[in-house]
Amino acid sequence: MPQKVIFDLGGVLIDWNPRYLYRKLFDDESAMEHFLATVCTPQWNEQQDAGRPITEAVAQLTAQWPRQAALITAYYDRWTEMVGGPMTETVDVLAALHQRKVPLWALTNWSAETFPFVLERYDFFGWFQGIVVSGHEKMKKPDRRIYQVLLDRYSITPNHAVFIDDNPANVAAAREVGLHGLQFTTAQALRRELEGLGLL
C-alpha cells in the first residue's frame, strides 16, 4: 500500500486561470476566448513551464502579433491576477494528510519565474518535503523524466507513493513510472480515494 503522496499544484491545490485577468481586459467573452485560443495559448504558456524565459516568450509573440502587444505583455506583467487562490477543500485534504504525518511532495508544471509569487503566498508549501518545478528542470509533465527527477532526488520508491493530478496524461505517465496515479476531479472524491488506500 502507498505511504506517501505527491500533489500537482495548479488545478488541484491552487486555482489558476488566465481568464481571471483577461475578463478585466476584454468586454466580450468570445473575443477573450479567441485571444486565449490563438495568441496567448496554453501551448505557448507550457513552453515557459518547460523553462523558456518569459522575456523571450513575450518578444516572440509580440513580434508575431504586434497589434496585440499590450494584451500579450499583460500576461506576465499582471500574472498574479490569474491566481484565484487556494482550492480550500483540497488544501483541507492536504492538511489532514499532514496532520497524520504522511510524507508529502509536489510535482508541478510551472514557470520558474512565476512560481516564487505563489510559493511565498501559501503556508501549506511548508508541509512538503520537496517540490519539483518543471521550469527549473527544463522539462515538464507528462515527460517521464521529470517524475524520475522527483523519485531520485527524494529517494521515493514509486509503488510506495500516490500521485495526484487533474490532467489525465500526467496521471497516465505517473502510472508508467510505477506510481499509484489518481486523477483529481473533486476534493470529496480525492478524500474517498485516499481513505480507500488507508492514507486518511
C-alpha positions, 0 to 999 in steps of 0.5 A: 500500500502507498505511504506517501503522496505527491500533489500537482499544484495548479488545478488541484491545490491552487486555482489558476486561470488566465481568464481571471485577468483577461475578463478585466481586459476584454468586454466580450467573452468570445473575443477573450476566448479567441485571444486565449485560443490563438495568441496567448495559448496554453501551448505557448504558456507550457513552453515557459513551464518547460523553462523558456524565459518569459522575456523571450516568450513575450518578444516572440509573440509580440513580434508575431502579433504586434497589434496585440502587444499590450494584451500579450505583455499583460500576461506576465506583467499582471500574472498574479491576477490569474491566481484565484487562490487556494482550492480550500477543500483540497488544501483541507485534504492536504492538511489532514494528510499532514496532520497524520504525518504522511510524507508529502511532495509536489510535482508541478508544471510551472514557470520558474519565474512565476512560481516564487509569487505563489510559493511565498503566498501559501503556508501549506508549501511548508508541509512538503518535503520537496517540490519539483518545478518543471521550469527549473528542470527544463522539462515538464509533465507528462515527460517521464523524466521529470517524475524520475527527477522527483523519485531520485532526488527524494529517494521515493520508491514509486509503488510506495507513493500516490500521485495526484493530478487533474490532467489525465496524461500526467496521471497516465505517465505517473502510472508508467513510472510505477506510481499509484496515479489518481486523477483529481476531479473533486476534493470529496472524491480525492478524500474517498480515494485516499481513505480507500488506500488507508492514507486518511 
